[in-house]
Structures are given as C-alpha cells and as structure tokens.
Amino acid sequence: MTRILRYAAIFLVCAVALGATAYYVAGPSIRVAKAVESKGADKEAAGHEENSVTMSDAKVAAAGIELLEAKPGELRDSLRLNGIIQPNQETVVQVTPRFPGIVREVRKRLGDKVVKGELLAKVESNQSLTVYELAAPIAGTVIERQAALGEFASEQKPLFIVADLSTVWIDFSVYRRDFARVRLGQSVIIDAEDGGPPIQATIAYVSPLGSSDTQSGLARAVVANDGRLRPGLFVTGRVLLSVKPVDIAISAAAIQTLEGKSVVFARNGDRFEAREVELGGRDGERIEVLFGLLPGDIYAGRNSFVVKAEIGKESAAHEH
C-alpha cells in the first residue's frame, strides 16, 4: 500500500512538471496571438469610428443635408426634350373689323383680360359713316393688338387676337434618331425652369411632318395653365419610355466615394455612418441599391458631400 501511494505521488509530480513545461513553451505564442487579436479588434473599431461622424439635428439642418428614407421605388428610362410654350391655337380668335374704317376708340391693351362680349374698340365705317363696336368673341387675354386711335382699319387685318390661356401647348423638338421612341399617350414630366414643381402631362400629338429648318419633328402636350406657363418661354421635358420597379431606390445625390468605394451615409441616432453599397440600375434621379441598405434606413441625400467633408476633418484630427 505504501508503495502504491509512492508511485501515485511520483506520477502527479511528473504531470505537473510536464504541464509547466508546455505552458512555458507555448505561452508566448498564446500571448502574442491574443495581443494580435486584441490589436486587430482595436484597429477594426478605430476604422469604424473613422468612417462615421457625429452631427446634431441642428447642424444637419444648417448644412442643408436632406434626410431621406431607403424604400422601394421606380427607375424611369426617359428621353430629354427641349420645348416651347405656345398658345393653344384651338382657343385663339382673331378679331377683324366687319367693314373698313377709322379706329375711333380703343378700350383694351396688350395683356388685358376680357370676358366674352366685352368691348374692345369702336370703328367708324367708311361706307355708312356710322360707328360700330368690336367685341371679344371669347373670354381670354389680349395677346396681340394692331389697333391705334385714328388709324385705318381694314377687314383684311385683325385688330386684336384674343386667346384663352387656361390651357397651353408645349411643343417639343424631337431629333430624327428619337422619332421611333416618342409616341402618343406617353407620359412627360415638364420642367418650367422657374423653381416650381414639375408638371405631369401626356403626349397628345406627334406630327407626321418634319421641319426643314431644324431637321426635327414635333411632339405636343396640352397642359392646364394657372398663369404659370407663359407663351414664348422655353421648357424642358422628360418623356417616360419605361418604368422598372426596384426593392430599394435612393437619390443619386446620396452616392459618395470614400477610400475608393461607393458609400451612402446612413443616419444612426446623431451619427452618420459610411455604408459601402452595391449599386444596380439608375436613371437621372434615382439609383438601385442591391446591398448595403435596408428598407427604412435613413440616409443623407442632397448635400451628402458635407458629411464626407466632416468625416475627413475628423479623421485628420485623429491622426494629429
């Protein structure tokens, strides 16, 4: 029995000695591995911090940064056209004297609004020497006046042109290469270039003829007018050719490049975080996001470059 206890004690001492030797040999490697792992985690956390910045709501508002929500949307393939506002010729009336004579009275000026039957001018007939009245045949606006007091008025020449401008024509020039792409019934988004909202309309007429002067065709939209659209002014239009629904569409202004990667600055509390994104299709205003954002994420749209600049300044400050 004493011999057995002696052997057990010897075995225990040997096991302890072997364990100590193993720790002495492998210990430095384990400690180095842990140190490297810790350093790598610290570096990763630092990198995450470098690509984000804190900006209060007040600072975001002061910088004009637009906050938008990532959500499903549509990509629209469109064709940009130049156009001009014209009076609707179906609501334009020329007012011509019934008999030649002398203009004795003029009541309306260029730009005046008139109601149907309202007096425009009085003319003394050369035949009967009696004075007769010229009245507005429709309600509208005087867009042209050729009448002057004491002048001779001929039945061959209109003294006034009155137009109902409650609707106007938008005539678009279409280049030859685009003839086959523009068709009746297509939606067109019109920019009046006055800072106001875009106007939705439909292509109502496509001319079968071309212009020898401009070597282009004509496409027309008829648009309701509350006074915003003035004949003679230029506009631009985007004819919608196709529409593609996507799971996530964001503003094109949101895309920035950081460290050679396409990123979007997502809002998390009072911080903006750079999210690397994989992009899909795009149109003139929106871009499809395939990876990097989830529906409901808030991100910086217009003026997102301000966030990029703030991240750059913060990174420079950390380096010093």
C-alpha positions in Angstrom: 0.0 0.0 0.0 2.8 2.4 0.9 4.5 1.5 -2.4 1.3 2.4 -4.4 1.0 5.8 -2.7 4.6 6.5 -3.5 4.1 5.7 -7.2 0.9 7.9 -7.3 2.9 10.8 -5.8 5.7 10.4 -8.4 3.1 10.4 -11.3 1.4 13.6 -10.0 4.8 15.4 -9.8 5.7 14.4 -13.3 2.3 15.6 -14.7 2.7 19.0 -13.0 6.2 19.3 -14.4 5.1 18.4 -18.0 2.2 21.0 -17.8 4.6 23.7 -16.6 7.0 23.0 -19.4 4.2 23.1 -22.0 2.9 26.5 -20.8 6.5 27.8 -20.8 7.0 26.7 -24.4 3.5 27.6 -25.8 2.7 30.6 -23.5 4.5 33.3 -25.5 2.7 32.2 -28.7 -0.7 32.3 -27.0 0.0 35.7 -25.5 1.2 37.0 -28.9 -1.9 35.6 -30.6 -4.1 37.3 -28.0 -2.3 40.5 -28.4 -2.6 40.4 -32.2 -6.3 39.6 -31.9 -6.8 42.5 -29.5 -4.9 44.9 -31.7 -6.9 43.8 -34.7 -10.2 44.4 -32.9 -9.0 47.8 -31.8 -7.9 48.6 -35.4 -11.3 47.5 -36.7 -13.2 49.6 -34.2 -11.0 52.6 -35.0 -11.7 52.1 -38.7 -15.4 52.0 -38.0 -15.1 55.2 -36.0 -13.0 56.9 -38.7 -15.9 56.4 -41.3 -18.5 58.0 -39.1 -19.2 61.4 -37.7 -21.5 62.9 -35.1 -23.8 65.7 -36.4 -26.7 67.1 -34.4 -30.0 67.6 -36.0 -29.4 71.4 -35.8 -26.1 71.0 -37.7 -27.7 68.8 -40.3 -30.4 71.4 -40.9 -27.9 74.2 -41.0 -25.9 72.4 -43.6 -28.9 71.7 -45.8 -28.4 68.0 -45.6 -31.5 66.2 -46.9 -32.6 63.2 -44.9 -34.4 60.5 -46.9 -35.7 57.0 -46.3 -34.5 54.0 -48.2 -37.6 52.3 -49.7 -38.9 50.6 -52.9 -39.1 52.8 -55.9 -39.1 53.0 -59.7 -36.3 53.6 -62.2 -37.6 55.5 -65.2 -35.9 55.4 -68.6 -36.6 58.8 -70.1 -35.8 61.0 -73.1 -35.0 64.6 -72.6 -36.6 67.1 -75.0 -36.5 70.9 -75.4 -39.8 72.6 -75.8 -41.5 76.0 -76.0 -44.8 77.2 -74.6 -47.4 78.2 -77.3 -51.0 79.4 -77.0 -53.5 76.7 -77.6 -54.4 77.5 -81.2 -57.8 75.9 -80.7 -58.7 78.7 -78.3 -57.2 81.6 -80.2 -59.6 84.0 -82.0 -58.7 86.9 -84.4 -61.0 90.0 -84.1 -61.3 91.7 -87.5 -63.4 94.7 -88.5 -66.6 93.9 -90.4 -66.1 97.0 -92.6 -63.1 99.2 -93.3 -62.9 102.4 -91.5 -61.2 104.6 -88.9 -60.5 103.5 -85.3 -62.3 106.0 -83.1 -61.9 104.3 -79.7 -59.6 101.6 -78.2 -60.6 100.1 -74.9 -58.2 97.2 -74.4 -54.4 96.9 -74.3 -52.0 94.0 -74.8 -52.2 91.6 -71.9 -55.7 92.7 -70.7 -58.1 90.0 -69.7 -61.6 90.2 -71.3 -64.9 88.4 -70.9 -67.0 87.2 -73.8 -68.8 90.2 -75.4 -66.7 92.9 -73.7 -66.0 96.0 -75.8 -62.5 96.1 -77.5 -62.7 99.1 -79.8 -65.0 101.3 -81.9 -64.6 101.8 -85.7 -66.3 104.4 -87.9 -67.3 102.7 -91.2 -66.1 104.4 -94.4 -69.3 103.2 -96.2 -72.0 104.4 -93.8 -70.0 106.7 -91.6 -71.6 105.0 -88.7 -69.6 103.8 -85.7 -69.8 100.1 -84.8 -68.3 98.1 -82.0 -65.7 95.3 -81.9 -66.4 92.9 -79.0 -64.4 90.0 -77.6 -65.8 86.7 -79.1 -64.4 84.6 -76.2 -63.2 85.1 -72.7 -59.4 85.3 -72.5 -56.4 87.5 -72.8 -55.4 90.0 -75.5 -52.2 88.6 -76.9 -51.9 90.9 -79.9 -53.2 94.4 -80.7 -52.9 96.2 -84.0 -55.4 98.9 -83.3 -54.3 102.5 -82.7 -56.6 105.5 -82.4 -57.2 107.3 -85.7 -55.6 104.6 -87.8 -57.3 103.0 -90.8 -58.8 99.5 -90.0 -59.1 97.0 -92.9 -61.3 94.0 -92.9 -58.2 92.1 -94.2 -56.2 92.6 -91.0 -57.2 91.6 -87.4 -57.1 94.4 -84.8 -56.9 92.1 -81.8 -56.1 88.5 -81.1 -57.7 87.0 -78.0 -56.5 83.7 -76.5 -57.9 81.6 -73.7 -54.7 80.7 -71.9 -56.3 78.4 -69.4 -54.6 75.7 -71.5 -51.4 76.0 -73.5 -49.4 73.8 -75.9 -45.9 72.6 -75.1 -44.2 71.9 -78.4 -41.2 69.6 -78.1 -38.5 69.2 -80.8 -37.7 65.6 -81.5 -34.5 64.6 -83.3 -34.5 62.1 -86.1 -32.8 59.4 -84.1 -35.6 59.6 -81.5 -38.7 59.5 -83.8 -39.4 55.9 -83.1 -39.2 56.4 -79.3 -41.8 59.1 -79.0 -45.5 58.0 -79.2 -49.0 59.2 -78.5 -50.1 58.7 -74.9 -46.6 58.7 -73.3 -46.2 60.5 -70.0 -44.0 63.5 -70.0 -42.6 65.4 -67.0 -42.2 69.1 -67.8 -39.7 71.4 -66.0 -40.8 75.1 -66.4 -37.4 76.1 -65.1 -39.0 78.6 -62.7 -38.1 76.7 -59.5 -41.7 75.3 -59.2 -42.7 71.7 -59.1 -42.6 69.5 -62.3 -45.7 69.3 -64.4 -47.2 65.9 -65.4 -48.7 65.7 -68.9 -49.2 63.4 -71.8 -48.0 63.5 -75.4 -51.3 64.4 -77.2 -49.9 64.9 -80.8 -47.0 63.7 -82.8 -46.6 65.5 -86.2 -46.2 63.3 -89.2 -44.1 66.1 -90.8 -40.7 67.4 -90.1 -39.2 70.9 -90.1 -36.8 71.7 -92.9 -35.2 74.5 -90.8 -34.4 72.4 -87.7 -34.5 68.9 -89.2 -36.6 67.8 -86.3 -40.1 66.5 -85.6 -42.8 67.9 -83.3 -44.4 66.3 -80.2 -47.0 68.2 -78.3 -48.6 68.2 -74.8 -51.7 70.1 -73.9 -51.3 71.4 -70.3 -53.6 73.2 -68.0 -52.3 76.6 -67.1 -53.0 78.7 -63.9 -50.9 81.6 -65.2 -47.5 79.9 -64.5 -46.9 79.0 -68.1 -46.3 82.0 -70.4 -46.2 81.5 -74.2 -42.9 82.1 -75.8 -40.8 80.7 -72.9 -38.6 77.6 -73.2 -39.1 74.5 -71.1 -37.6 71.0 -70.9 -39.4 67.7 -70.8 -38.6 64.1 -70.0 -40.7 61.6 -71.9 -41.0 58.4 -69.9 -40.1 55.4 -72.1 -40.1 52.6 -69.5 -40.6 52.1 -65.7 -38.7 49.4 -63.7 -39.7 48.7 -60.0 -36.8 48.0 -57.6 -36.7 46.9 -54.0 -34.6 49.9 -52.8 -34.1 53.1 -54.8 -32.2 56.1 -53.4 -31.4 59.6 -54.5 -28.4 59.8 -56.9 -27.2 62.7 -54.8 -26.6 60.3 -51.9 -23.7 58.4 -53.5 -20.2 59.4 -52.5 -16.8 57.8 -52.9 -14.8 57.0 -49.8 -11.5 55.2 -49.9 -12.3 54.2 -53.5 -15.6 52.6 -52.6 -19.2 53.8 -53.3 -20.8 54.7 -50.0 -24.0 56.1 -48.6 -24.1 57.9 -45.2 -26.7 56.2 -43.1 -28.2 58.1 -40.1 -28.0 56.2 -36.8 -29.1 58.4 -33.9 -27.0 61.6 -34.1 -24.2 59.9 -36.2 -23.7 59.3 -39.9 -22.1 56.0 -40.8 -20.5 55.3 -44.2 -22.1 52.2 -45.6 -20.5 50.5 -48.6 -23.2 49.8 -51.1 -23.5 47.6 -54.2 -25.4 49.6 -57.0 -27.7 48.4 -59.7 -29.6 50.3 -62.4 -30.1 54.0 -62.4 -32.0 56.8 -64.1 -31.4 60.6 -63.9 -32.6 60.9 -60.3 -32.5 57.5 -58.6 -30.1 54.6 -58.2 -31.0 51.0 -57.2 -29.2 49.6 -54.2 -28.6 45.8 -54.3 -26.7 45.6 -51.0 -25.7 47.8 -48.1 -29.0 49.4 -47.1 -32.3 48.1 -45.8 -35.8 49.5 -46.3 -36.5 52.1 -43.6 -32.8 53.2 -43.3 -32.4 57.0 -43.1 -29.6 58.4 -45.3 -28.2 61.7 -46.4 -29.4 62.8 -49.8 -28.8 66.3 -51.1 -25.6 67.8 -49.8 -24.3 64.4 -48.6 -20.8 65.7 -49.6 -20.9 67.8 -46.4 -20.9 64.6 -44.3 -18.0 63.3 -46.3 -16.1 66.5 -45.6 -16.9 66.2 -41.9 -15.6 62.7 -41.8 -12.4 63.8 -43.5 -11.8 66.6 -41.0 -12.4 64.2 -38.0 -10.0 61.6 -39.5 -7.3 64.3 -39.9 -7.8 65.5 -36.3 -7.3 61.9 -35.0 -4.1 61.5 -37.0 -2.6 64.5 -35.2 
